[in-house]
Amino acid sequence: MNTLSSYKILTITHKSTQLKNIGNFVLSGIDNDFALQQKLESIKQSLGLDELLYLSTCNRVLFLFTSSDEIDNLFLKRFESEVYPNLASKISLKESSVRYSGDEAIKHLLEVASSTDSMVIGEREILRQLREAYDRCYKVGATGDSIRLAIRLAIEAAKEVYSTTRIGQKPVSVVSLAIRNLLAKKPSKDARIILIGAGQTNTLVGKFLLKYGFHNFVVFNRSLENAKELASMLDCSAYKLDQISKYKGGFDILVTCTAATEPIITNSIYIDLLQNNDDKKILIDLSVPNNIDHSIQNNFFTTYIEIEGLKELVSENIAFRETEINDVQAIINKRLKLFNKIFKARQVELAMKEVPTQIKAIREHAVSSVFKNEVSSLDDDVQELINRMMSYMEKRCIAIPIKAAKEHLAGVVSTKK
Ligand SMILES: NC(=O)c1ccc[n+]([C@@H]2O[C@H](COP(=O)([O-])OP(=O)(O)OC[C@H]3O[C@@H](n4cnc5c(N)ncnc54)[C@H](OP(=O)(O)O)[C@@H]3O)[C@@H](O)[C@H]2O)c1
């Protein structure tokens, strides 16, 4: 039977390492479900994990899994060589990550979902990201009943946190902070803006830019379909990403935000985009890992806005929200206590599912093996009577533990309130 101690989290966050290092731990090549399924299955098999969820956001990479193994040094070494065989020599998984087990793992999951562990406390994007990560990992068969229970708990706890505390008031996000930073640089509202990426985050960037009066956009994205969707909101042209180096329109602001794990804007593409214009450009790179090659900041005349640099604005945000943290912790502790009961009850429920099959198997074994000779020597009507008696006993025997389990579960549910 599973125990709560089998829940584990291994995570690399803005608190455990520098933000710029997190990109090293983002899994690459998992764009489609088949690739994700292969990757997660190979991690599960090589490390002996039962269930696995992978989440990557702009300030964390998180593995939630169930396993009877402890996350000790040996486990970390195995994890690093399986998942990150090409880590740069200066970076180690052990030093960059934090690990949680059992209650602590569930508590951390609730803190992540309710954004108290986020760089921008109170940003709700994390809940969407967690849900989407779960949906994908579930779809490819990497998660099971234990992670389902934990995610449901995390979502319910986060909803309570956002609706009953002031932590979610005055909504903030990495994007809103980046836009604040951009506005502080007083760019012209006629600035030519290239958006690279048409996912959720750049869509939010687009909404903010429209709201603040910018109007001169062009969108590039891997798939033209999604580029067009964002472009229709921004009333501009859309192109496939592989056309970027042919773009002749020039730019003043370049915003990149994709899930690519290699730089998209290389030096040579940047030179093409400049169109021989050497005015100062504003570059906003919200991708983790970054999409704009780091050397561009040094080689060209730029102002660079990236997540790492938003930390100062973040500390103001924390000051406003810190007073709410105690209330959030109280909600998390209450939910955690409840989860202990729900988890145990679920294990009983799962164990009970086996009872009918096991009793049927015992009956089958008795008739076809243990008492086979004695039964076959009896008259047909006696055999039939025995069969009926056994069916009666089987039904009654199955009902006893199931009734007891239902009473136990009812006890747990009534303590929920
Ligand atoms: N959500 C947030 O609050 C937040 C905040 C700051 C930063 N970020 C970071 O922003 C990035 C994107 O997040 P998102 O929430 O916008 O994700 P999303 O909604 O899943 O969108 C992903 C975007 O990346 C593109 N993309 C994916 N793989 C690519 C590849 N190999 N090459 C080129 N383009 C690729 C996708 O193109 P298709 O349309 O063709 O699929 C899509 O435009 C991530 O690095 C994330 O950590 C997110």
The ligand as an SDF file (V2000), in Angstrom:
LIG
                    3D

 48 52  0  0  0  0  0  0  0  0999 V2000
    3.5620   32.0440  -18.0420 N   0  0  0  0  0  0  0  0  0  0  0  0
    4.2800   32.9150  -17.3950 C   0  0  0  0  0  0  0  0  0  0  0  0
    3.8800   33.5630  -16.4340 O   0  0  0  0  0  0  0  0  0  0  0  0
    5.6670   33.2020  -17.8430 C   0  0  0  0  0  0  0  0  0  0  0  0
    6.2400   34.3680  -17.4160 C   0  0  0  0  0  0  0  0  0  0  0  0
    7.5070   34.6470  -17.8400 C   0  0  0  0  0  0  0  0  0  0  0  0
    8.1560   33.7790  -18.6570 C   0  0  0  0  0  0  0  0  0  0  0  0
    7.5930   32.6250  -19.0610 N   0  0  0  0  0  0  0  0  0  0  0  0
    8.3610   31.7610  -19.9550 C   0  0  0  0  0  0  0  0  0  0  0  0
    7.8840   31.9900  -21.2640 O   0  0  0  0  0  0  0  0  0  0  0  0
    8.1220   30.8700  -22.0820 C   0  0  0  0  0  0  0  0  0  0  0  0
    6.8530   30.5370  -22.8290 C   0  0  0  0  0  0  0  0  0  0  0  0
    5.8100   30.3630  -21.8980 O   0  0  0  0  0  0  0  0  0  0  0  0
    4.2720   30.3700  -22.3360 P   0  0  0  0  0  0  0  0  0  0  0  0
    3.5100   30.3300  -21.0520 O   0  0  0  0  0  0  0  0  0  0  0  0
    4.0020   31.4720  -23.2830 O   0  0  0  0  0  0  0  0  0  0  0  0
    4.1860   28.9680  -23.0840 O   0  0  0  0  0  0  0  0  0  0  0  0
    3.1120   28.4890  -24.1750 P   0  0  0  0  0  0  0  0  0  0  0  0
    1.8130   29.1640  -24.0350 O   0  0  0  0  0  0  0  0  0  0  0  0
    3.1770   27.0040  -24.1100 O   0  0  0  0  0  0  0  0  0  0  0  0
    3.7560   28.9560  -25.5570 O   0  0  0  0  0  0  0  0  0  0  0  0
    4.9470   28.4190  -26.0030 C   0  0  0  0  0  0  0  0  0  0  0  0
    5.4580   29.2680  -27.1590 C   0  0  0  0  0  0  0  0  0  0  0  0
    6.7820   28.8330  -27.4850 O   0  0  0  0  0  0  0  0  0  0  0  0
    6.7970   28.3870  -28.8500 C   0  0  0  0  0  0  0  0  0  0  0  0
    7.7500   27.2770  -28.9270 N   0  0  0  0  0  0  0  0  0  0  0  0
    7.7190   26.1340  -28.2320 C   0  0  0  0  0  0  0  0  0  0  0  0
    8.7920   25.3770  -28.5200 N   0  0  0  0  0  0  0  0  0  0  0  0
    9.4840   26.0630  -29.4720 C   0  0  0  0  0  0  0  0  0  0  0  0
   10.6960   25.7940  -30.1840 C   0  0  0  0  0  0  0  0  0  0  0  0
   11.3880   24.6690  -29.9730 N   0  0  0  0  0  0  0  0  0  0  0  0
   11.1330   26.7420  -31.0490 N   0  0  0  0  0  0  0  0  0  0  0  0
   10.4540   27.8740  -31.2430 C   0  0  0  0  0  0  0  0  0  0  0  0
    9.2890   28.1810  -30.6020 N   0  0  0  0  0  0  0  0  0  0  0  0
    8.8340   27.2790  -29.7200 C   0  0  0  0  0  0  0  0  0  0  0  0
    5.3790   27.9770  -29.1580 C   0  0  0  0  0  0  0  0  0  0  0  0
    5.1690   27.9760  -30.5330 O   0  0  0  0  0  0  0  0  0  0  0  0
    3.9020   27.2220  -31.1790 P   0  0  0  0  0  0  0  0  0  0  0  0
    2.7600   28.1970  -31.1160 O   0  0  0  0  0  0  0  0  0  0  0  0
    4.3370   26.9130  -32.5580 O   0  0  0  0  0  0  0  0  0  0  0  0
    3.6630   25.9880  -30.3530 O   0  0  0  0  0  0  0  0  0  0  0  0
    4.6310   29.1060  -28.4340 C   0  0  0  0  0  0  0  0  0  0  0  0
    4.6970   30.3100  -29.1430 O   0  0  0  0  0  0  0  0  0  0  0  0
    8.6530   29.7990  -21.1400 C   0  0  0  0  0  0  0  0  0  0  0  0
   10.0540   29.7830  -21.2020 O   0  0  0  0  0  0  0  0  0  0  0  0
    8.2120   30.2830  -19.7810 C   0  0  0  0  0  0  0  0  0  0  0  0
    9.0390   29.8020  -18.7450 O   0  0  0  0  0  0  0  0  0  0  0  0
    6.3290   32.3340  -18.7040 C   0  0  0  0  0  0  0  0  0  0  0  0
  1  2  1  0
  2  3  2  0
  2  4  1  0
  4  5  1  0
  4 48  2  0
  5  6  2  0
  6  7  1  0
  7  8  2  0
  8  9  1  0
  8 48  1  0
  9 10  1  0
  9 46  1  0
 10 11  1  0
 11 12  1  0
 11 44  1  0
 12 13  1  0
 13 14  1  0
 14 15  2  0
 14 16  1  0
 14 17  1  0
 17 18  1  0
 18 19  2  0
 18 20  1  0
 18 21  1  0
 21 22  1  0
 22 23  1  0
 23 24  1  0
 23 42  1  0
 24 25  1  0
 25 26  1  0
 25 36  1  0
 26 27  1  0
 26 35  1  0
 27 28  2  0
 28 29  1  0
 29 30  1  0
 29 35  2  0
 30 31  1  0
 30 32  2  0
 32 33  1  0
 33 34  2  0
 34 35  1  0
 36 37  1  0
 36 42  1  0
 37 38  1  0
 38 39  2  0
 38 40  1  0
 38 41  1  0
 42 43  1  0
 44 45  1  0
 44 46  1  0
 46 47  1  0
M  CHG  2   8   1  16  -1
M  END
$$$$
